Amino acid sequence: MLRMPIEKPTLNQQGKTKTYEWVLEGYMPVEKEVYAPSLGSMAPSVIIAPVKFCMDGFCGDMSDWKSLGQWMYSLQEKKNTIPASFSDKLLEMTKEATTDKEKIEILYKYLQSTTRYVSIQLGVGGYQPMPADKVAKSGFGDCKALSNYMKAMLDVVGIPSVYVGISTNIKNIYTDFASLTQMNHAILMVPLPNDTIWLECTSPINPFNYAHSCIAGHHALLINENGGEICRVKPMPETADNQSSYYHITVKDNGNATAEIRNDYKLEAYEDMQFFVHSLSHEEQLNYLADENAFAKAKISNLQIHTNDNETPHMQLAYNMHIDKFANKSGTRLFVPYSPLKHKFRALKTGERKHDIIISAGSVRNDTLIIDIPENFIQESLPKSNTIHSQFGNYSIANTFENNQLQIVQQLFIKQGRYPAGDYEQFREFFKQIEKESNKRAVFKIKTN
Amino acid sequence: MKTFFLYAYLCLLFIGISTNSYAQKQFKFGDVPEEILKMTAYPTDTSAVAAVIYENCDLWYTTGSDDLRLNKNYTIRIKIFKNAGLDYADFSIPYIYGNNDSREHVTGITGYTYNIDENGKKERIKLTKEYIVEEKTSDSQRRKKIAFPNVKAGSVIELKYELSSPHYTHLDDYIFQADIPVRYSRYAVVIPEYFRFSKNTMGFEPIDYSESIENISFLFGGGHFSCSGYKMVFEVNELPAMKDDNYVWNKYDYMSRVNFDLKGIQFPYSPFRSLASNWQNIDQRLMEAEHFGKQLRFTGLLKNEIAEIKVSDKNDTEKITDILNLVKQKIQHNDKNDLFISDVRKSLKEGTGSSAEMNALLLCALKDAGYEPFPVVMSLRSRGRLLINQPSITNLNFYVVGVIADNKTIYMDASEKYGSLNVLHTDCMVQNARMIQNNKPSKWVDLQNTGRNVTTTHVTAKFNEDGILSGKFSANKIGVPAMNACHKYDKEKDLDEYQKKLESELDIKISDFKVDGFIETPNIVKESYTFENTNINLGDEYLYINPLLFPIVEENEFKAESRKLPIEFSYPYTFSQRIFFEIPENYEVDELPKAERINLNDGDITYAYLIKLEGNTLQINHSLTIKRTLYGVNDYEHLREFWATVATKNTAQMVLKLKAD
């Protein structure tokens, strides 16, 4: 398949060897830009796939997804036998469950707790799953083996499922061109009457039926006895990256402060924080939080972690903090950081934009800060409340100051989408404004009686 | 005195009576105690995803067909606690697979996975052949890849194997510490009395040591031959997991480990067979080596160019700079860093080569130009610290070129694109590098302080007629900052792009952007521009402005509450700023940040924020100097406090008040 503008190939034949040569000339480099479409979607490219082929004695036809699917299906056939004793055990495990979904969940959790991912990529083994009974015996396999194994377990309890080929980096594959190289992963799909379950079989920590961010909304090739069929995995909600926080900060007149903090992470934000629970020691968790917050010197205590590892996963961290130099004390004034939260926007270059702007995942962030100012200080300057609307999302920051308590509510919504390159200046301005707002300080002055 | 602490922990040799043979006696391969199988978390580190419960490595010598062989017997038992620790059930045993003479053999791989089954009973699964895969990693290297079956959180795995090697003069470092806790590990070596060796233990954790004498029997020419051997046993108990941290050159430097270096063999009635017993010996071997010293002896490689440089009326520094530039043009770096030179003439012909070839050409060219250059060999920071008391050729992996001219020693690395005279990539800025000079004894040199690393900035700012804060910025960069600046420019398509990036990072408008010295082998890089900052609006009753305008440290680099590893800065430097800020006419200063001057450990690091008002011009002298790069953990709390003050000062604001009239 050709993605233009490349001339048709020249053909050279020497004996039995045919050499096709594609030539691209005078093509300027594609400039790197942030939030840009992928290089693959912009640069001319050639994708090659054989129509008729044989691999280690397995012959197939790649002329369309249906026939490619047939070949892949043939690779798995007879790979799903499970020893009788193991079948009994699976039936025993699921006998109390009242719904199919419950059964699937029980078996999925069993899969997660008894197997692990080990990469195996040899010959046709790169496309053919290791047999289910082998996985049952060894307790490990690659994505194909583990998905096929899960499928075999579901077969035992009478729930049909579909083996799925997918790409973890490309959301939209060339649906009009069947090729193996457009996929690099396998998962499992279970069709239920009113629901479709997606199972990532290589992760011991992925929540049940949670289509994580590397597969959510991606094209998928369903592989069954009738061949292959392209569909899409359940997409993430529009605001997949979902975070909120609550800070109650009490400032002392030397600028130091104590704080009670809650941070909430959902969906993609939850995924990004899974390492926090699974890979860090308590000490490392404290160091991580100290580093995540923008304060110069902080001590964290009473850390509590709550997680809901379900289809809409959620993690909450609650902790206390003692912050040195929270407010910059300067003679008679306290400079209180207005929004002491680290924003992680990449600096956007000025100048001409070449490519469209891609925001691949929407995000939402809500922060509430309640800051108690010491009795002997009065307000001198408060940033104005502000709301910024744009096609890329909305931002608002609002404050009230009553009884020496400053309350700040900050909300940010970034909209997923593709925007024309011409709107780049607006895009830059949007983030610049947010940056500006969140860098402001509230200034309080000592009372002079 | 200041560098003493480093030697103190790198070279400590804990000699004591072995206190824990308990664990060893208890251990029985193939039979895991219930208590370990039932353990749910590691007692002293509940976050550990897995732990090494037991590890043992025995080394001894036997005779092969016509020479000695080194044999290794290795056993390990690992407990997996969490899913994230499942990777510890995958092993890889690399070995040399060359011709018959150099081939190593891995035999007797045995292993078990232990689980508790549904009925609460101990279950043992054997590691069968199907779980062991042979992989070819290079022409002469292979590895056995092992994936244990049925492993899940809670499993215990055991593995043992033997390795027999004809490379008996080389003993790998034995590393006790790991990314996970180690409950017990033992390393035992029996060395025949005729072997001369040195041993070194390193790291923070104590290592128990004991030695005894044992009888060894060799088979030589059909007859038995006995001698006595030294048996050395090293044991460790309860080692914590080793974690990485920022400001650490290489965490490997701090792992508890033992190193043996065989210096030579002295059989009775035979001459002493030396095996690199000291650094002088290594120097000599290197200088005679086909792929080192011999490659440095070529002459006339760049005959015409050098002849031209030689007759020019430039001074030595200029001539050497020209030669360095010439070499960079002649050979492109292929991104490989090496000690050994494969073929300098071939690289010159092809126009591409490793650091070793580039520096060989540089050395040869300098010699042709009448200088007396010499190689300075080292182990890069990224490859681990070189320890002087462990002479070993295998620990060397890089070299730069030194030359004495204009009464000073100049170090150069042609493979660093923007390096220059005495400006090296930080990876080469090591504590111990070895200068190997012709006809002179070699010596150790410290490459951390080869030149000055200084950034000086000058800023003038005022509100212009339109009420916009504007001014001039200029910076002079010398040494590593100059090199780093060139790399930054280089990363962008052109300087225009760099300017745009700077504009967005600093959120200012830049015009008249100028850079001098953005060349290969820069001496001084000068950057200057005119700026406008539209974020501050005149007119408000109070103006709050950070008078630094271009702060240098906005965040504390040391936020973590605790620290396990020493703190190692990349290089010593001075950063200084002078700022002249004109107060707008209708405003007066209401409050200024306080001046501050702090220093750490008698001037190892100094910071100054000096501010004064002269007429209506605010003058600030702002500077940060790091003199010493290496700090012990004891200094951490001070550094953390120091950096917090620096960060706070860098964000401090002054208050300007609208005049009453």
Chai-1 contact restraints between the chains, C-beta under 6 A:
chainA,res_idxA,chainB,res_idxB,connection_type,confidence,min_distance_angstrom,max_distance_angstrom,comment,restraint_id
A,S113,B,K152,contact,1.0,0.0,6.0,A-B,restraint_1
A,T114,B,K152,contact,1.0,0.0,6.0,A-B,restraint_2
A,R116,B,L86,contact,1.0,0.0,6.0,A-B,restraint_3
A,V118,B,A147,contact,1.0,0.0,6.0,A-B,restraint_4
A,S138,B,P149,contact,1.0,0.0,6.0,A-B,restraint_5
A,G139,B,P149,contact,1.0,0.0,6.0,A-B,restraint_6
A,G139,B,N150,contact,1.0,0.0,6.0,A-B,restraint_7
A,G139,B,V151,contact,1.0,0.0,6.0,A-B,restraint_8
A,F140,B,A147,contact,1.0,0.0,6.0,A-B,restraint_9
A,P204,B,N83,contact,1.0,0.0,6.0,A-B,restraint_10
A,H278,B,A84,contact,1.0,0.0,6.0,A-B,restraint_11
A,S279,B,A84,contact,1.0,0.0,6.0,A-B,restraint_12
A,S281,B,S47,contact,1.0,0.0,6.0,A-B,restraint_13
A,E283,B,S562,contact,1.0,0.0,6.0,A-B,restraint_14
A,L286,B,E561,contact,1.0,0.0,6.0,A-B,restraint_15
A,N287,B,A560,contact,1.0,0.0,6.0,A-B,restraint_16
A,A290,B,K559,contact,1.0,0.0,6.0,A-B,restraint_17
A,A290,B,A560,contact,1.0,0.0,6.0,A-B,restraint_18
A,D291,B,K559,contact,1.0,0.0,6.0,A-B,restraint_19
A,A296,B,N556,contact,1.0,0.0,6.0,A-B,restraint_20
A,A296,B,A644,contact,1.0,0.0,6.0,A-B,restraint_21
A,A296,B,A647,contact,1.0,0.0,6.0,A-B,restraint_22
A,A296,B,T648,contact,1.0,0.0,6.0,A-B,restraint_23
A,K297,B,A644,contact,1.0,0.0,6.0,A-B,restraint_24
A,K299,B,E561,contact,1.0,0.0,6.0,A-B,restraint_25
A,K325,B,T648,contact,1.0,0.0,6.0,A-B,restraint_26
A,N328,B,T648,contact,1.0,0.0,6.0,A-B,restraint_27
A,N328,B,A652,contact,1.0,0.0,6.0,A-B,restraint_28
A,S330,B,P593,contact,1.0,0.0,6.0,A-B,restraint_29
A,G331,B,E591,contact,1.0,0.0,6.0,A-B,restraint_30
A,F335,B,Q653,contact,1.0,0.0,6.0,A-B,restraint_31
A,A347,B,S504,contact,1.0,0.0,6.0,A-B,restraint_32
A,A347,B,E505,contact,1.0,0.0,6.0,A-B,restraint_33
A,L348,B,S504,contact,1.0,0.0,6.0,A-B,restraint_34
A,K349,B,K500,contact,1.0,0.0,6.0,A-B,restraint_35
A,K349,B,K501,contact,1.0,0.0,6.0,A-B,restraint_36
A,K349,B,S504,contact,1.0,0.0,6.0,A-B,restraint_37
A,T350,B,K500,contact,1.0,0.0,6.0,A-B,restraint_38
A,T350,B,E503,contact,1.0,0.0,6.0,A-B,restraint_39
A,T350,B,S504,contact,1.0,0.0,6.0,A-B,restraint_40
A,G351,B,K500,contact,1.0,0.0,6.0,A-B,restraint_41
A,S381,B,Y542,contact,1.0,0.0,6.0,A-B,restraint_42
